[in-house]
């Protein structure tokens, strides 16, 4: 029966160190020295010895073996041995003259292979048809070529010590001074011993800052890496940070250009908080929108379904912020015009930059600042009919640009060790400005959480300089004062001189 085993070899002097990278082999049933095996050609093969002898620049590989024909009624031609290279394809075949073995016959032979030291072998094979083969044959008998050494292998890992936010693999790579690697073993957090060849590379799945990995390798000569290496401080955090409900100061009304401080509790139990950001929507907006009024002096003559116009207008629709920067975003453009003719109210259709015509001036969204040409295309009555055979004059047209963009301004939040809260200050805004905000937190493993009040955002509105709640009392007070003064004046006039 075939089973895994090491070959006993004789060696005079150890080879100089030759590092061989880990190459975990597929499971192979290696033959043993001194055990008879039936080959695919029908002969019984026994390898009695396999000796490796060092010379100045080469090695001799000396084998002694017996072939026996135990078939009762068949003659069988002798097969041959072949050594296969470890690092390249091909090999070194056995040369010689071979005879037929008749039933009951056997023959014992000795043969010496020789090759340069720089071309080590990995497999010794017996087969009846392997002379021209480049790799070991599937149905052959195989013995593992093992160079004796007393130096254990060295195993390294590729973990860089950083936090990870998902299950991850640590790659183990083993090298040996002369032989190949038989196997690399490991234990995760003192769990069961596993083998890379059978179980794959170690997979870290447990959250924490101090996972452990014990690992070691064994080479083909049976040398075990001792003591076993231990990697500690393996970090895994798959949980997002926790963000509490933010509070603000002041808690009540926010007056024009009053700063607002946002405070929030943010925690992370594993890797810790890396940064917290307060994102505010539409702060530092333009002071006001603007409009362009142009005299067109357009006269249209509509007869049949055709028309013409003799003039157009273009406007530079760039919105500038108080700090001097130009807004690049989305604008709503409205075209408005009023004119009279034949006692009928009519309305313009229009296009912008030659694109889609519109009726009754619905909004059209454009991107980026720049010059947009607004052209008048035709006239419509209030109920949507095109005017035919009519004359109409446009004295002027008004273009209004409105900033409908969504701009998030990010403000870093700092940790206050006294309160244990993260804080940031929103700059003061003009009256009637609606300020919406959300909070984003990242931990050191790259997990992040966005707290945006379930998609509706946290918000406050800057009150007018004179709130409407104060206008009525002020109006009543003003009226009262005026009434009193008026009565006094009348009373003064009615008194006799």
C-alpha positions as CSV (number, residue, x, y, z in Angstrom):
1,X,0.0,0.0,0.0
2,X,1.3,3.5,-0.8
3,X,1.7,5.9,2.0
4,X,3.5,9.2,2.8
5,X,7.1,8.8,3.9
6,X,10.5,10.3,3.9
7,X,13.4,8.7,2.0
8,X,16.5,7.8,4.0
9,X,19.6,9.3,2.3
10,X,23.3,9.4,2.8
11,X,25.0,12.7,2.5
12,X,28.6,13.7,3.0
13,X,28.5,17.5,3.3
14,X,25.5,19.8,3.7
15,X,24.7,22.0,0.7
16,X,25.4,25.7,1.0
17,X,22.2,27.6,1.9
18,X,19.7,27.7,-1.0
19,X,16.4,29.5,-0.2
20,X,13.4,27.8,-1.7
21,X,10.0,29.5,-1.6
22,X,7.0,27.7,-0.1
23,X,5.2,25.7,-2.7
24,X,2.5,23.6,-1.0
25,X,2.2,20.5,-3.1
26,X,-1.0,18.6,-3.8
27,X,-1.3,15.5,-1.7
28,X,0.9,12.8,-3.2
29,X,1.3,9.2,-2.1
30,X,5.0,8.8,-1.8
31,X,6.6,5.4,-1.9
32,X,9.0,4.2,0.9
33,X,12.4,2.7,0.7
34,X,12.5,-1.1,1.0
35,X,8.8,-1.6,0.4
36,X,7.7,-3.5,-2.8
37,X,5.1,-1.9,-5.1
38,X,3.3,-3.2,-8.2
39,X,3.9,-0.8,-11.1
40,X,1.5,-0.1,-13.9
41,X,3.6,-2.3,-16.3
42,X,3.0,-5.3,-14.0
43,X,6.4,-5.6,-12.4
44,X,7.0,-5.5,-8.7
45,X,9.5,-2.7,-7.8
46,X,11.5,-2.4,-4.6
47,X,13.9,0.6,-4.1
48,X,16.5,-0.7,-1.6
49,X,18.5,2.5,-1.2
50,X,18.9,6.0,-2.5
51,X,22.2,7.7,-1.6
52,X,23.2,11.3,-2.5
53,X,27.0,11.9,-2.6
54,X,28.5,15.4,-2.9
55,X,31.3,16.1,-5.4
56,X,33.1,19.4,-6.1
57,X,30.4,20.9,-8.4
58,X,27.8,18.1,-8.7
59,X,25.9,15.5,-6.8
60,X,25.6,11.8,-7.5
61,X,22.3,10.1,-6.9
62,X,22.9,6.3,-6.5
63,X,19.9,4.0,-6.5
64,X,19.8,0.2,-5.9
65,X,16.5,-1.6,-6.8
66,X,15.0,-4.9,-7.7
67,X,12.4,-5.7,-10.5
68,X,10.4,-8.9,-10.3
69,X,7.9,-10.5,-12.6
70,X,5.2,-12.2,-10.6
71,X,2.8,-12.7,-13.5
72,X,2.4,-16.5,-14.3
73,X,2.1,-16.2,-18.1
74,X,3.5,-12.8,-19.3
75,X,7.0,-11.5,-20.1
76,X,7.5,-7.8,-19.3
77,X,10.2,-5.4,-20.4
78,X,12.0,-3.6,-17.7
79,X,11.0,0.0,-16.9
80,X,13.3,2.8,-15.8
81,X,13.9,5.4,-13.2
82,X,13.9,9.2,-13.8
83,X,14.8,12.2,-11.6
84,X,12.7,15.4,-12.1
85,X,14.0,18.9,-11.5
86,X,12.6,20.9,-8.6
87,X,12.5,24.4,-10.2
88,X,12.1,23.7,-13.9
89,X,10.4,21.1,-16.1
90,X,12.1,18.1,-17.4
91,X,14.4,15.7,-15.7
92,X,17.3,13.2,-16.0
93,X,16.4,9.8,-17.3
94,X,18.1,6.4,-16.6
95,X,20.2,5.2,-19.6
96,X,21.0,1.6,-20.3
97,X,20.0,-1.7,-21.9
98,X,16.9,-3.3,-20.5
99,X,15.8,-6.9,-20.9
100,X,12.5,-8.8,-20.7
101,X,11.7,-10.5,-17.4
102,X,9.9,-13.8,-17.8
103,X,7.4,-15.2,-15.2
104,X,9.3,-15.7,-11.9
105,X,12.4,-13.8,-13.0
106,X,13.8,-10.9,-11.1
107,X,16.8,-8.5,-11.5
108,X,18.7,-6.3,-9.1
109,X,20.4,-3.3,-10.5
110,X,22.4,-0.3,-9.3
111,X,22.5,3.0,-11.2
112,X,24.1,6.4,-10.6
113,X,22.7,9.8,-11.8
114,X,24.8,12.9,-11.7
115,X,23.9,16.5,-12.0
116,X,25.1,20.0,-11.1
117,X,24.5,21.3,-7.6
118,X,22.5,24.2,-9.0
119,X,19.9,21.9,-10.5
120,X,18.3,20.1,-7.5
121,X,15.7,17.3,-8.0
122,X,12.3,16.9,-6.4
123,X,10.9,13.5,-7.5
124,X,12.4,10.1,-8.3
125,X,10.0,8.1,-10.5
126,X,9.7,4.6,-11.9
127,X,7.7,4.0,-15.1
128,X,7.9,2.0,-18.3
129,X,7.4,5.0,-20.6
130,X,8.9,8.2,-19.0
131,X,12.1,8.8,-21.0
132,X,10.7,11.9,-22.8
133,X,8.3,13.1,-20.2
134,X,8.7,16.7,-18.7
135,X,6.7,16.1,-15.5
136,X,6.0,13.1,-13.3
137,X,3.4,10.8,-14.8
138,X,0.1,10.3,-13.0
139,X,0.3,6.5,-12.9
140,X,3.9,6.2,-11.9
141,X,5.7,5.1,-8.7
142,X,7.2,8.2,-6.9
143,X,9.7,8.7,-4.2
144,X,10.3,12.2,-2.7
145,X,13.9,13.4,-3.1
146,X,15.0,14.8,0.3
147,X,18.3,16.5,0.9
148,X,19.3,15.9,4.5
149,X,19.8,19.0,6.6
150,X,19.4,20.0,10.2
151,X,18.2,23.6,9.7
152,X,14.5,24.2,10.2
153,X,12.5,26.4,7.8
154,X,11.6,30.1,8.4
155,X,8.0,31.3,8.2
156,X,7.0,34.9,7.7
157,X,3.6,36.8,7.6
158,X,2.3,39.8,5.7
159,X,0.2,41.5,8.4
160,X,1.1,45.2,8.7
161,X,-0.4,45.8,12.2
162,X,-3.2,48.1,11.0
163,X,-6.9,47.9,11.8
164,X,-9.1,46.0,9.3
165,X,-12.9,46.4,8.9
166,X,-13.7,43.0,7.3
167,X,-12.6,39.4,7.7
168,X,-9.1,39.1,6.2
169,X,-6.4,36.6,5.4
170,X,-2.9,36.7,6.8
171,X,-0.5,35.1,4.2
172,X,2.2,32.8,5.6
173,X,5.3,32.2,3.5
174,X,7.9,29.6,4.4
175,X,11.5,29.2,3.1
176,X,14.1,26.5,3.7
177,X,17.8,26.3,3.3
178,X,17.8,23.3,1.1
179,X,14.6,21.2,1.0
180,X,11.1,22.1,0.2
181,X,8.4,22.8,2.7
182,X,6.4,19.8,3.8
183,X,3.7,21.9,5.6
184,X,2.9,25.1,7.4
185,X,0.7,25.0,10.5
186,X,-1.1,27.7,12.6
187,X,-3.5,28.4,15.5
188,X,-5.8,31.4,15.7
189,X,-6.5,32.6,19.3
190,X,-5.4,29.2,20.7
191,X,-7.9,27.4,18.6
192,X,-7.4,24.1,16.7
193,X,-4.2,23.5,14.8
194,X,-4.7,23.9,11.1
195,X,-2.5,23.3,8.0
196,X,-2.2,25.7,5.1
197,X,-2.2,22.9,2.6
198,X,-5.5,21.4,3.9
199,X,-7.3,24.4,5.4
200,X,-6.0,27.4,3.5
201,X,-4.2,30.5,4.8
202,X,-5.4,31.8,8.3
203,X,-8.6,33.8,8.2
204,X,-9.2,36.4,10.9
205,X,-12.9,36.8,11.8
206,X,-13.0,37.8,15.5
207,X,-13.3,41.5,16.4
208,X,-10.8,42.8,18.8
209,X,-7.5,44.6,19.2
210,X,-5.4,41.5,20.2
211,X,-6.1,38.5,18.1
212,X,-3.2,36.1,18.1
213,X,-1.7,33.8,15.5
214,X,0.8,31.0,16.3
215,X,2.5,29.6,13.2
216,X,5.4,27.3,12.2
217,X,6.6,25.1,9.3
218,X,8.2,21.7,8.8
219,X,10.5,21.0,5.9
220,X,10.8,17.8,3.8
221,X,13.7,16.6,6.0
222,X,11.4,16.7,9.1
223,X,12.9,19.8,10.6
224,X,10.3,21.7,12.6
225,X,10.5,25.4,13.2
226,X,11.0,25.9,16.9
227,X,10.0,27.7,18.9
228,X,6.7,28.3,17.2
229,X,6.2,32.0,16.3
230,X,3.4,34.1,17.8
231,X,1.9,37.2,16.2
232,X,-0.1,39.3,18.6
233,X,-2.1,42.6,18.2
234,X,-4.1,41.5,15.2
235,X,-6.8,44.1,14.9
236,X,-10.3,43.7,13.4
237,X,-13.3,46.1,13.8
238,X,-16.4,45.4,11.7
239,X,-18.8,47.7,13.7
240,X,-19.6,51.2,12.7
241,X,-19.3,54.1,15.3
242,X,-22.2,55.1,17.5
243,X,-23.5,58.7,17.1
244,X,-25.9,60.2,19.6
245,X,-28.6,62.8,19.0
246,X,-26.8,66.2,18.5
247,X,-27.7,69.3,20.5
248,X,-27.0,72.9,19.6
249,X,-26.3,76.2,21.4
250,X,-28.4,78.3,21.4
251,X,-31.2,75.8,21.8
252,X,-33.9,78.3,20.9
253,X,-34.2,81.0,18.2
254,X,-31.1,81.7,16.1
255,X,-30.7,85.4,15.3
256,X,-29.2,86.7,12.1
257,X,-25.4,86.1,11.9
258,X,-25.4,84.3,15.3
259,X,-22.9,81.4,15.5
260,X,-24.4,78.0,16.4
261,X,-22.4,75.4,18.3
262,X,-23.2,71.7,17.6
263,X,-22.4,69.1,20.2
264,X,-22.7,65.3,19.9
265,X,-21.5,62.2,21.6
266,X,-19.6,59.8,19.3
267,X,-18.1,56.5,20.5
268,X,-16.4,53.4,19.0
269,X,-15.7,50.4,21.3
270,X,-13.1,48.7,19.1
271,X,-10.7,50.8,17.0
272,X,-11.7,54.2,18.4
273,X,-12.8,57.3,16.6
274,X,-10.6,58.7,13.9
275,X,-12.5,61.8,12.9
276,X,-16.0,63.4,13.1
277,X,-17.3,65.8,10.5
278,X,-20.3,68.2,10.7
279,X,-21.7,68.8,7.2
280,X,-24.0,71.8,6.7
281,X,-26.3,72.3,3.8
282,X,-26.5,75.6,2.0
283,X,-24.6,77.8,4.4
284,X,-22.7,80.8,3.1
285,X,-25.2,81.2,0.2
286,X,-25.3,84.3,-2.0
287,X,-26.7,87.3,-0.2
288,X,-29.6,87.5,-2.8
289,X,-30.5,86.3,-6.2
290,X,-30.3,88.7,-9.1
291,X,-32.2,89.6,-12.3
292,X,-31.3,91.0,-15.6
293,X,-33.7,93.3,-17.4
294,X,-33.0,93.9,-21.1
295,X,-34.9,95.9,-23.7
296,X,-35.5,93.6,-26.7
297,X,-37.4,95.8,-29.1
298,X,-38.6,92.6,-30.8
299,X,-41.3,93.0,-33.3
300,X,-42.9,89.7,-34.5
301,X,-45.1,89.4,-37.6
302,X,-47.0,86.1,-37.4
303,X,-48.8,85.0,-40.6
304,X,-49.5,81.5,-41.6
305,X,-47.6,79.1,-39.2
306,X,-44.3,81.0,-39.8
307,X,-42.6,83.8,-37.8
308,X,-39.4,85.6,-37.4
309,X,-37.6,87.8,-34.9
310,X,-34.9,90.4,-35.3
311,X,-33.3,90.4,-32.0
312,X,-32.4,88.3,-29.0
313,X,-30.6,88.7,-25.6
314,X,-27.8,87.0,-23.7
315,X,-27.0,87.3,-20.1
316,X,-24.1,86.3,-17.9
317,X,-25.7,84.1,-15.2
318,X,-22.9,83.9,-12.6
319,X,-23.8,84.0,-8.9
320,X,-21.0,85.3,-6.6
321,X,-20.7,84.5,-2.9
322,X,-20.0,87.0,-0.2
323,X,-16.4,85.7,0.0
324,X,-15.9,86.4,-3.7
325,X,-16.0,82.8,-5.0
326,X,-18.2,82.0,-8.0
327,X,-20.8,79.3,-7.6
328,X,-20.6,76.4,-10.1
329,X,-23.8,74.5,-9.8
330,X,-27.5,74.4,-10.9
331,X,-29.6,77.5,-11.7
332,X,-33.3,77.9,-12.5
333,X,-33.8,80.4,-15.4
334,X,-37.2,82.1,-15.8
335,X,-38.2,84.2,-18.8
336,X,-41.1,86.7,-18.2
337,X,-42.7,89.1,-20.6
338,X,-46.0,91.0,-20.8
339,X,-47.4,92.8,-23.9
340,X,-50.7,93.8,-25.3
341,X,-52.2,93.6,-28.8
342,X,-55.7,93.6,-30.2
343,X,-57.2,93.4,-26.7
344,X,-55.7,89.9,-26.2
345,X,-53.3,88.8,-23.5
346,X,-50.5,86.8,-25.0
347,X,-47.4,85.0,-23.6
348,X,-44.0,84.1,-25.1
349,X,-42.5,80.7,-25.7
350,X,-38.7,80.6,-25.5
351,X,-35.6,78.5,-25.9
352,X,-32.3,78.6,-24.1
353,X,-29.1,78.0,-26.1
354,X,-31.3,76.6,-28.9
355,X,-32.8,73.8,-26.9
356,X,-36.3,72.9,-25.9
357,X,-39.2,75.3,-26.4
358,X,-41.4,76.1,-23.4
359,X,-44.8,77.5,-22.9
360,X,-45.6,80.0,-20.1
361,X,-42.0,80.0,-18.9
362,X,-41.6,76.9,-16.8
363,X,-38.1,76.5,-15.1
364,X,-35.2,75.1,-17.0
365,X,-32.2,73.8,-15.1
366,X,-28.7,74.6,-16.3
367,X,-25.3,73.7,-14.9
368,X,-22.4,76.0,-14.3
369,X,-22.1,79.8,-14.6
370,X,-21.8,81.4,-18.0
371,X,-23.7,83.1,-20.9
372,X,-27.0,81.6,-21.9
373,X,-28.9,83.0,-24.9
374,X,-32.6,83.4,-24.4
375,X,-34.5,83.5,-27.7
376,X,-38.2,84.3,-28.2
377,X,-39.8,81.7,-30.5
378,X,-43.5,82.4,-30.8
379,X,-46.6,83.9,-29.2
380,X,-49.3,82.0,-27.5
381,X,-52.7,83.1,-26.2
382,X,-53.7,82.3,-22.6
383,X,-55.4,79.1,-23.7
384,X,-52.4,77.9,-25.7
385,X,-53.2,78.8,-29.3
386,X,-50.6,80.3,-31.6
387,X,-51.5,83.7,-32.8
388,X,-51.6,84.0,-36.5
389,X,-51.6,87.1,-38.7
390,X,-50.9,89.3,-35.6
391,X,-48.3,91.9,-34.9
392,X,-46.8,92.2,-31.4
393,X,-44.0,94.2,-29.8
394,X,-41.9,93.1,-26.9
395,X,-40.8,96.2,-25.0
396,X,-38.6,94.2,-22.5
397,X,-37.9,90.8,-21.1
398,X,-36.8,90.0,-17.5
399,X,-34.4,87.1,-16.7
400,X,-34.2,85.8,-13.1
401,X,-31.5,83.4,-11.9
402,X,-32.1,81.5,-8.7
403,X,-29.6,79.3,-6.9
404,X,-31.4,75.9,-6.4
405,X,-28.1,74.0,-5.7
406,X,-27.3,71.6,-2.9
407,X,-24.0,72.4,-1.3
408,X,-22.5,70.5,1.7
409,X,-19.9,72.4,3.7
410,X,-17.8,70.2,5.9
411,X,-16.6,71.4,9.3
412,X,-14.3,69.2,11.4
413,X,-15.5,68.5,14.9
414,X,-13.1,68.5,17.8
415,X,-13.2,66.4,21.0
416,X,-13.8,68.3,24.2
417,X,-12.2,66.2,27.0
418,X,-14.1,68.1,29.6
419,X,-17.6,67.4,28.3
420,X,-16.7,64.2,26.4
421,X,-18.5,65.6,23.3
422,X,-17.4,66.5,19.8
423,X,-18.1,70.1,18.9
424,X,-18.1,72.4,15.8
425,X,-19.4,75.9,15.2
426,X,-21.6,76.9,12.2
427,X,-20.9,80.4,11.1
428,X,-23.7,83.0,11.4
429,X,-26.2,83.2,8.5
430,X,-28.6,85.8,7.2
431,X,-32.2,86.0,8.2
432,X,-34.7,83.4,7.0
433,X,-31.9,81.0,6.0
434,X,-32.8,77.3,6.6
435,X,-29.6,75.6,7.8
436,X,-29.7,71.8,7.7
437,X,-26.8,69.6,9.0
438,X,-25.7,66.0,9.5
439,X,-22.8,64.3,11.2
440,X,-20.4,61.7,9.8
441,X,-18.0,59.7,12.0
442,X,-15.1,57.4,10.9
443,X,-13.3,54.9,13.2
444,X,-9.7,53.9,12.8
445,X,-10.6,50.8,10.9
446,X,-12.4,52.7,8.1
447,X,-16.0,52.0,9.3
448,X,-18.3,55.1,9.1
449,X,-21.7,56.2,10.3
450,X,-23.8,59.1,9.0
451,X,-26.4,60.5,11.5
452,X,-28.8,62.6,9.4
453,X,-32.1,62.2,11.4
454,X,-33.3,59.3,9.2
455,X,-32.7,61.3,6.0
456,X,-34.5,64.4,7.0
457,X,-31.4,66.1,8.5
458,X,-31.2,68.3,11.6
459,X,-32.3,71.9,10.9
460,X,-32.9,75.4,12.3
461,X,-34.1,78.6,10.6
462,X,-32.5,82.0,11.3
463,X,-35.3,84.3,12.5
464,X,-35.9,87.7,10.9
465,X,-34.2,90.7,12.6
466,X,-37.7,91.7,13.8
467,X,-39.7,88.5,14.3
468,X,-43.4,88.6,13.3
469,X,-44.3,87.9,16.9
470,X,-42.9,91.3,17.8
471,X,-44.5,93.2,14.9
472,X,-48.1,93.1,16.3
473,X,-47.1,94.4,19.7
474,X,-45.0,97.1,18.1
475,X,-47.8,98.0,15.7
476,X,-50.3,98.2,18.6
477,X,-47.9,100.3,20.6
478,X,-47.3,102.6,17.7
479,X,-51.0,103.0,17.1
480,X,-51.6,103.7,20.8
481,X,-49.0,106.4,20.9
482,X,-50.3,108.0,17.7
483,X,-53.8,108.0,19.1
484,X,-52.8,109.6,22.3
485,X,-50.8,112.3,20.5
486,X,-53.7,113.0,18.2
487,X,-56.1,113.3,21.1
488,X,-53.8,115.7,22.9
489,X,-53.4,117.8,19.7
490,X,-57.2,118.0,19.3
491,X,-57.7,118.9,22.9
492,X,-55.2,121.7,22.6
493,X,-57.0,123.1,19.6
494,X,-60.4,123.2,21.3
495,X,-59.3,125.1,24.4
496,X,-60.3,128.8,24.4
497,X,-57.5,131.3,24.0
